[in-house]
Amino acid sequence: MTFVEIEKKDHIATITINNPKALNALSTAVLADLEQAVELVKNDPVTYCAIITGAGSKAFVAGADIAEMKDKTVEEAAEYGAYGNKIFRMIETLHCPVIAAVNGFALGGGCELAMSCDIRLASENAVFGQPEVGLGITPGFGGTQRLARLIPVGIAKEMIFTGRNIKVDRAYEIGLVNAVYPADQLMEAAQKMAKGIAKNAPIAVEKAKKAIDAGLQGSIDDGIKEEVEDFSACFASEDQTYGMDCFLNKVKDKVFQNK
């Protein structure tokens, strides 16, 4: 991989988009590297949490590669949009939770990438936006769908229709980000949260993510049915027996085995 780095440590995978000269813009080459990194996480059952961030201090991902997009045909644009959406859905449906550590500009495809993650932590200099209509296009990597699911619909429409960027305090106010940190503390905070997730029973965390996401796509009755299935399936795991034994015997330092 040329533009994306991945580091695995203590059951946590950190994926860094590393093209700071282009503000980590999502060219086809960057997307291909990102797909490869996500595949590595997908195929690793002992990765219990992942973090996605951008290299440098200016941008998480400043958007797609406009120069590359400019002369695309309708058919080529459809292929490009489908490719970006495929990768972002891979992130969204990973077996483990994914934290976006947004360290600067998250515009267009960058905002869409952050929204494909389960949790968004941001630095104080982070800026979010879907400015595509100012370029004569719509969001193409899921922005019209995820933004309206994450924040109030009227605010999502305002952001997309006006194309205006918002600063991190507004992003926090509307629920687009979970927490805001000084830039030099962002990755430490993301790692701390990832470790907190990774220490819990991986099977239970995976099934909880599956139930939440399934419920968001359907009725509450369908969601409850999914929850009961996932809840009961946990009782086939050794981690369930171990976790409850630790609770009853007041054992605090648990180490789950993902079994």
C-alpha positions in Angstrom: 0.0 0.0 0.0 1.4 3.4 -1.0 -1.1 5.8 0.5 -2.5 3.9 3.5 -0.7 2.5 6.5 -2.0 -0.1 9.0 -0.7 -0.9 12.4 -2.0 -3.7 14.7 -1.3 -3.8 18.4 -3.2 -5.2 21.4 -6.2 -6.3 19.2 -6.5 -2.7 17.8 -5.9 -1.9 14.1 -5.0 1.7 13.3 -5.5 2.7 9.6 -3.9 5.9 8.5 -4.5 7.6 5.2 -1.1 8.9 4.4 -1.1 11.5 1.6 -0.9 14.8 3.5 0.4 16.8 0.5 -3.0 16.2 -1.1 -4.8 16.6 2.2 -5.4 12.8 2.1 -7.9 13.2 -0.8 -9.6 10.1 -1.9 -8.2 9.3 -5.3 -8.9 5.9 -6.9 -5.4 4.9 -5.8 -6.1 5.9 -2.2 -9.4 4.1 -2.2 -7.7 1.0 -3.5 -5.2 1.1 -0.6 -8.0 1.8 1.9 -9.9 -1.2 0.6 -6.9 -3.4 1.1 -6.4 -2.2 4.6 -10.1 -2.7 5.5 -9.8 -6.3 4.0 -6.9 -7.0 6.4 -9.1 -6.0 9.4 -12.1 -7.9 8.0 -10.0 -11.1 7.8 -8.5 -10.8 11.2 -10.8 -12.2 13.9 -8.5 -11.0 16.7 -8.9 -7.3 15.8 -11.4 -6.2 18.3 -11.5 -2.5 17.4 -10.2 -0.3 14.5 -9.3 3.4 14.3 -9.2 5.4 11.0 -7.4 8.7 10.8 -5.4 10.9 8.4 -1.7 11.8 8.4 -0.6 15.3 9.1 -2.3 18.0 11.2 -4.5 19.6 8.5 -6.9 17.0 7.3 -8.6 13.7 8.1 -9.7 13.5 4.4 -10.3 16.8 2.6 -12.6 15.2 0.1 -12.4 13.2 -3.2 -9.9 14.0 -5.9 -11.6 16.7 -7.9 -9.0 16.7 -10.7 -9.6 13.0 -11.2 -13.4 13.3 -11.2 -13.7 16.3 -13.4 -13.9 14.6 -16.8 -15.6 11.4 -15.9 -18.5 10.2 -18.0 -21.9 9.3 -16.5 -20.9 5.7 -16.6 -17.5 6.3 -15.0 -19.0 8.5 -12.3 -21.4 5.7 -11.5 -18.5 3.2 -11.2 -16.5 5.6 -9.0 -19.5 6.2 -6.7 -20.2 2.5 -6.4 -16.6 1.8 -5.6 -16.4 4.4 -2.8 -19.7 3.2 -1.4 -18.6 -0.5 -1.5 -15.5 0.4 0.6 -17.5 2.5 3.1 -20.0 -0.2 3.5 -17.2 -2.6 4.2 -16.1 -0.3 7.0 -19.6 0.1 8.3 -20.2 -3.7 8.4 -16.9 -4.8 9.9 -17.2 -7.3 12.7 -15.5 -4.8 15.1 -16.4 -1.2 16.0 -14.5 1.5 14.1 -13.5 4.9 15.5 -12.9 7.8 13.2 -10.2 10.1 14.7 -11.0 13.2 12.7 -7.9 15.4 12.8 -8.8 18.4 10.6 -10.8 18.8 7.4 -13.5 16.1 6.8 -15.1 17.4 3.7 -17.2 15.6 1.1 -15.7 12.0 0.9 -13.9 12.7 4.2 -17.2 13.4 6.0 -18.7 10.4 4.3 -15.8 8.2 5.5 -16.1 9.5 9.0 -19.9 8.7 8.9 -19.2 5.1 7.9 -17.4 4.6 11.2 -19.3 3.7 14.4 -17.9 6.5 16.5 -16.4 9.9 15.6 -13.9 11.7 17.8 -12.6 15.0 16.5 -9.8 17.5 17.2 -10.5 21.1 18.0 -9.5 22.1 14.4 -11.8 19.7 12.7 -14.2 20.9 10.0 -17.1 18.9 8.5 -19.1 19.5 5.4 -20.7 18.1 2.2 -19.8 20.9 -0.3 -20.6 18.8 -3.4 -23.6 20.9 -4.7 -21.1 23.8 -5.1 -19.3 21.6 -7.6 -22.4 20.7 -9.6 -22.8 17.2 -8.1 -24.4 15.5 -5.1 -22.6 13.6 -2.4 -21.6 10.3 -3.9 -20.2 8.1 -1.2 -23.3 7.8 1.0 -23.5 11.3 2.3 -27.2 11.8 1.5 -28.0 8.6 3.4 -25.8 8.6 6.5 -26.0 12.3 7.4 -29.8 12.2 7.6 -29.6 9.1 9.8 -27.0 10.5 12.2 -28.4 14.1 12.7 -31.8 15.7 12.4 -33.0 15.5 8.8 -33.6 19.3 8.5 -30.0 20.0 9.6 -28.7 17.3 7.2 -30.6 18.9 4.3 -29.3 22.3 5.3 -25.7 21.1 5.2 -26.1 19.4 1.9 -28.3 22.0 0.2 -26.1 25.0 1.2 -22.8 23.2 0.9 -21.5 25.1 3.9 -18.9 23.7 6.2 -19.4 23.5 10.0 -16.8 23.8 12.7 -16.3 21.1 15.3 -18.3 22.8 18.0 -21.4 22.7 15.8 -20.7 19.2 14.7 -20.6 18.2 18.4 -23.8 20.2 19.1 -25.8 18.3 16.4 -24.4 14.9 17.4 -22.2 14.3 14.4 -19.2 13.8 16.6 -19.1 12.1 20.0 -16.3 14.1 21.6 -13.8 16.9 20.9 -10.1 16.9 22.0 -7.1 19.1 21.6 -5.3 18.0 18.5 -2.3 16.6 20.4 -4.7 14.5 22.5 -6.9 13.0 19.8 -5.1 9.8 19.0 -4.5 9.1 22.7 -8.2 9.5 23.3 -9.1 7.2 20.4 -6.6 4.6 21.6 -8.0 4.8 25.1 -11.6 4.3 23.8 -10.5 1.4 21.5 -8.8 -0.3 24.4 -11.9 0.0 26.5 -13.9 -1.6 23.7 -11.3 -4.3 23.1 -11.3 -5.5 26.7 -14.9 -6.5 26.5 -16.2 -9.8 25.1 -15.5 -9.6 21.4 -18.4 -11.8 20.4 -20.8 -9.8 22.5 -19.5 -6.5 21.1 -19.8 -7.8 17.5 -23.4 -9.0 18.0 -24.4 -5.7 19.7 -23.1 -3.8 16.7 -25.0 -6.2 14.4 -28.2 -5.7 16.4 -28.0 -1.9 16.5 -27.3 -1.6 12.8 -30.0 -4.1 11.8 -32.6 -2.2 13.9 -31.7 1.1 12.2 -32.6 -0.4 8.8 -36.0 -1.7 9.8 -38.9 -1.5 12.2 -38.4 -1.7 16.0 -40.1 -5.1 15.9 -37.5 -6.4 13.5 -34.8 -4.9 15.6 -36.1 -6.6 18.8 -36.2 -9.9 16.9 -32.6 -9.4 15.9 -31.6 -8.5 19.4 -33.1 -11.6 20.9 -31.3 -13.8 18.4 -28.0 -12.1 19.1 -28.6 -12.0 22.9 -29.3 -15.7 23.0 -26.5 -16.6 20.7 -24.0 -15.2 23.2 -25.0 -18.0 25.6 -23.3 -20.5 23.3 -19.9 -18.7 23.9 -17.3 -19.5 26.6 -17.0 -15.8 27.1 -20.5 -15.6 28.4 -19.9 -18.3 31.1 -16.5 -16.8 31.9 -17.8 -13.2 32.2 -20.7 -14.1 34.4 -18.5 -16.3 36.6 -16.1 -13.4 37.0 -19.0 -11.1 38.0 -20.4 -13.6 40.6 -16.9 -14.2 42.0 -16.0 -10.5 42.0 -13.1 -11.0 39.6 -12.2 -7.6 38.1 -9.3 -8.3 35.7 -11.1 -10.3 33.1 -9.4 -11.5 29.9 -11.9 -12.8 27.3 -10.8 -15.4 24.8 -13.2 -14.6 21.9 -14.7 -18.1 22.1 
